[in-house]
Amino acid sequence: AVAVLNRMSALAEQWKHVTIAGRTHNVAAQTTTMGKRVAMFGEDIVHGLGAWISLMDRYSVRGLKGAVGTQLDQLSLFVLELEDRVCAHLGIPAKWMNVGQVYPRSLDFSVVSGLVELTSGCSSFAKTLRLMAGHELATEGFAKGQTGSSAMPHKMNARSCERVNGFHVILKGFLMMISGLAGDQWNEGDVSCSVVRRVVMPDSFYAADGLFETFLTVLIQMGVYEAVVAAELRRYLPFLMTTTILMEAVKRGIGRETAHEVIKEHAVAVSNDLRAGKIMENNLLDRLAEDGRLGIDRADLQRIFDSNSSATGMADAQVEAFRSMV
């Protein structure tokens, strides 16, 4: 996790000024930067790591409590000091005082859910990179001799990102399994829970480790196709300015609902014409200037466009905030 964050911090800085079309619902929404996108998922991992460290710092063990948790055997055979000595020797921070034959399996749930949380940012970024690769905006890397598809030689599938997402599904499957044990203990204990935990606990760590190792490879080899990113941005940029244009219209006394309807009407028409091949360039500003209902001429629209075309809000500062966490 630490190695992943270190690499993501470097990539966030490297791509801090690469402006891209940010997407919500997978649809172009407003401008952001590639560095900010990396930082967004990186901060998710930072929080997951903080929660994981907190869990380790307060992790409690059952200790030496005997068959039903009363320490009857220890009273008969050993001194109670032995439990404290064993815990101190192993560096264990805490122990349960009131347990039965087994410790509460809700503790296992905390561990596996912690692994799911810790790896969630990695999985989200991997899925986003798969989407970007599908639009040729980015690549996870393609090694010499690698085959993207056995049937389609031209393909360069983001297979490592797919593996990361697959590992995360496995982890969530283990979480579902271990959740069946929490709140299902009988009296001082039975062994039905042991059947599940002996599979889930080690395999959850294997899956998390495989996920991190694969994700590190992606972070080391990935790249951004800045020319394609710029071309996509040119296509969408007039659309991404519509919120700013709407605010300007309202400042000039146009009703918000009226301005919204006018902008939406022309934006949808331009989108349809671009998809149909009727136009090759986004001419939204021209159409808005010709509509008297909006009350903004072409020169003012161009001024709004030029002054905001590279605006990415607090993206730079947000990248630096993320890097300061790492």
Buried (B, 14 or more C-beta within 10 A) or exposed (E): BEEBBEBBBBBBBEBBBBBBBBBEEEEBBBBBBBBBBBBBBBBBBBBBBEBBEEBEEEBBBBBBBBEBBBBEEBEEEEEEEEBBEBBEEEEBEEBBEEBBBBBBBBBBBBBBBBBBBBBBBBBBBBBBBBBBBEEBBBBBBBEEEEEEEEEEEEEBBBBBBBBBBBBBEBBBBBBEBBBBBBEEBEEBBEEEBEEBBEEBBEBBBEBBEBBBBBBBBBBEEBEBBBEBBEEBBEBBBBBBBBEBBBEBBBEEEBEEEBBBEBBEBBBEBBBEBBEEEEEEEBBBBBBBBEEEBBBBEEEBBEEBBEEBBEEBEEBBEBBBEBBEBB
